[in-house]
Amino acid sequence: MKKIITLSFLSFASAVVISSCGSGEDKKEVIIVPASTQRVIIEEKEPAKKSTTVTLDKNGVKVEGKKVEVVIKKN
């Protein structure tokens, strides 16, 4: 009696394992989206005339510089 119960349980377990495996071919949908590129616009302007001045006198060297405006625009 125990052999019949054990044999039927093993056959049932085997049937469950085989049916749950399936074909193994799952179709997956993949969507590829290209990355957006960022444009960087660089505006070149003429530098200010004499943006840096150097003065040499009896007190020593004196250096003066002016600020240059830089603007970066992203689209």
C-alpha positions as CSV (number, residue, x, y, z in Angstrom):
1,M,0.0,0.0,0.0
2,K,2.8,2.4,0.9
3,K,4.5,1.6,-2.4
4,I,1.4,2.5,-4.4
5,I,1.0,5.8,-2.5
6,T,4.7,6.7,-2.9
7,L,4.6,5.7,-6.6
8,S,1.5,7.8,-7.3
9,F,2.9,10.8,-5.4
10,L,6.2,10.6,-7.4
11,S,4.3,10.4,-10.7
12,F,2.0,13.3,-9.7
13,A,5.0,15.4,-8.7
14,S,6.8,14.6,-11.9
15,A,3.7,15.6,-13.9
16,V,3.5,18.9,-12.1
17,V,7.2,19.7,-12.7
18,I,7.0,18.8,-16.4
19,S,3.8,20.8,-17.0
20,S,5.2,23.9,-15.2
21,C,8.4,24.0,-17.2
22,G,6.6,24.9,-20.4
23,S,8.4,25.4,-23.7
24,G,10.7,28.1,-22.3
25,E,10.1,30.4,-25.2
26,D,8.9,33.7,-23.8
27,K,8.6,36.5,-26.2
28,K,9.7,39.8,-24.8
29,E,9.1,43.2,-26.5
30,V,12.1,45.5,-26.4
31,I,11.8,49.2,-27.3
32,I,15.0,51.0,-28.1
33,V,14.9,54.8,-27.7
34,P,17.9,56.8,-29.0
35,A,19.4,59.2,-26.6
36,S,18.8,62.8,-27.2
37,T,21.9,64.8,-28.0
38,Q,22.3,68.2,-26.4
39,R,23.4,71.1,-28.5
40,V,25.8,73.6,-27.1
41,I,26.0,77.0,-28.7
42,I,29.2,78.9,-28.3
43,E,29.1,82.6,-29.2
44,E,32.4,84.0,-30.0
45,K,32.8,87.8,-29.5
46,E,35.7,90.0,-30.2
47,P,37.7,90.4,-27.0
48,A,37.8,93.9,-25.5
49,K,40.8,95.9,-26.6
50,K,43.5,96.0,-24.0
51,S,41.7,93.8,-21.5
52,T,44.9,93.5,-19.5
53,T,47.2,96.4,-18.8
54,V,50.7,96.1,-17.3
55,T,52.3,99.2,-15.7
56,L,55.9,99.4,-14.7
57,D,57.1,102.3,-12.6
58,K,59.4,103.0,-9.7
59,N,56.9,101.5,-7.2
60,G,56.9,98.1,-9.0
61,V,54.7,96.3,-11.5
62,K,51.0,96.9,-11.6
63,V,48.7,94.5,-13.5
64,E,45.1,95.3,-14.2
65,G,42.6,93.0,-15.9
66,K,39.0,93.4,-17.0
67,K,36.3,90.8,-16.7
68,V,35.3,88.9,-19.8
69,E,31.7,87.9,-20.2
70,V,31.1,84.2,-21.1
71,V,27.6,82.9,-21.8
72,I,26.7,79.2,-22.5
73,K,23.3,78.5,-23.9
74,K,21.7,75.0,-24.0
75,N,18.9,74.1,-26.4
